[in-house]
Amino acid sequence: DGTLTEPNFTALFELINSIKATVIASGGISTITHLKLLKKLGAAGAIIGKALYTKDINLKQALDELDK
């Protein structure tokens, strides 16, 4: 959604745990911390478009940190 605020972690957690489908998070993701939490919650991926363009998230750094 391009707001760079914060994902709705509670709703995503409930969705991930209530369906048997792959969930890709989108909207409000603006930090590597957001990505780490989404991974911990069980999201299969994340769309981080605007955060890349504004350089709020460095893709290489994010990938390196998420691989730890």
Secondary structure per residue as TSV (DSSP state, phi and psi in degrees):
chain	resnum	aa	ss	phi	psi
A	1	D	-	360.0	-9.0
A	2	G	-	77.1	13.7
A	3	T	-	-84.7	-22.5
A	4	L	-	55.4	32.3
A	5	T	S	-92.3	-80.4
A	6	E	-	-171.3	140.4
A	7	P	-	-66.2	160.7
A	8	N	-	-86.0	86.2
A	9	F	H	-61.6	-38.0
A	10	T	H	-62.6	-48.4
A	11	A	H	-64.6	-40.1
A	12	L	H	-63.8	-43.0
A	13	F	H	-59.8	-46.0
A	14	E	H	-63.0	-41.7
A	15	L	H	-64.4	-48.6
A	16	I	H	-57.9	-37.9
A	17	N	H	-89.3	-1.3
A	18	S	H	-112.6	-9.2
A	19	I	-	-127.6	160.5
A	20	K	S	-107.2	58.1
A	21	A	S	-139.4	158.9
A	22	T	-	-72.7	132.8
A	23	V	-	-113.5	124.7
A	24	I	E	-107.8	119.3
A	25	A	E	-78.0	145.5
A	26	S	E	-153.1	141.3
A	27	G	S	103.9	118.5
A	28	G	S	80.4	1.5
A	29	I	-	-78.3	115.7
A	30	S	-	-135.7	1.5
A	31	T	S	-140.3	160.4
A	32	I	H	-66.1	-32.0
A	33	T	H	-60.0	-40.8
A	34	H	H	-59.0	-45.3
A	35	L	H	-62.7	-41.8
A	36	K	H	-62.7	-42.4
A	37	L	H	-66.8	-40.7
A	38	L	H	-61.1	-41.2
A	39	K	H	-62.6	-44.2
A	40	K	H	-62.4	-35.4
A	41	L	H	-73.3	-17.3
A	42	G	T	108.1	8.9
A	43	A	-	-64.4	138.2
A	44	A	S	-78.4	-18.3
A	45	G	E	-174.8	-179.1
A	46	A	E	-149.8	146.0
A	47	I	E	-101.5	120.6
A	48	I	-	-126.3	34.3
A	49	G	H	-43.1	-67.7
A	50	K	H	-63.0	-36.9
A	51	A	H	-62.6	-27.0
A	52	L	H	-75.0	-43.4
A	53	Y	H	-65.5	-36.2
A	54	T	T	-86.9	-1.9
A	55	K	T	64.7	23.6
A	56	D	S	-70.5	-28.2
A	57	I	S	-124.1	127.4
A	58	N	-	-90.7	117.0
A	59	L	H	-58.9	-46.2
A	60	K	H	-61.8	-45.6
A	61	Q	H	-62.6	-42.2
A	62	A	H	-62.1	-47.0
A	63	L	H	-62.4	-42.4
A	64	D	H	-60.9	-46.0
A	65	E	H	-69.8	-34.4
A	66	L	H	-75.0	-19.8
A	67	D	T	-80.8	-9.4
A	68	K	-	-71.3	360.0
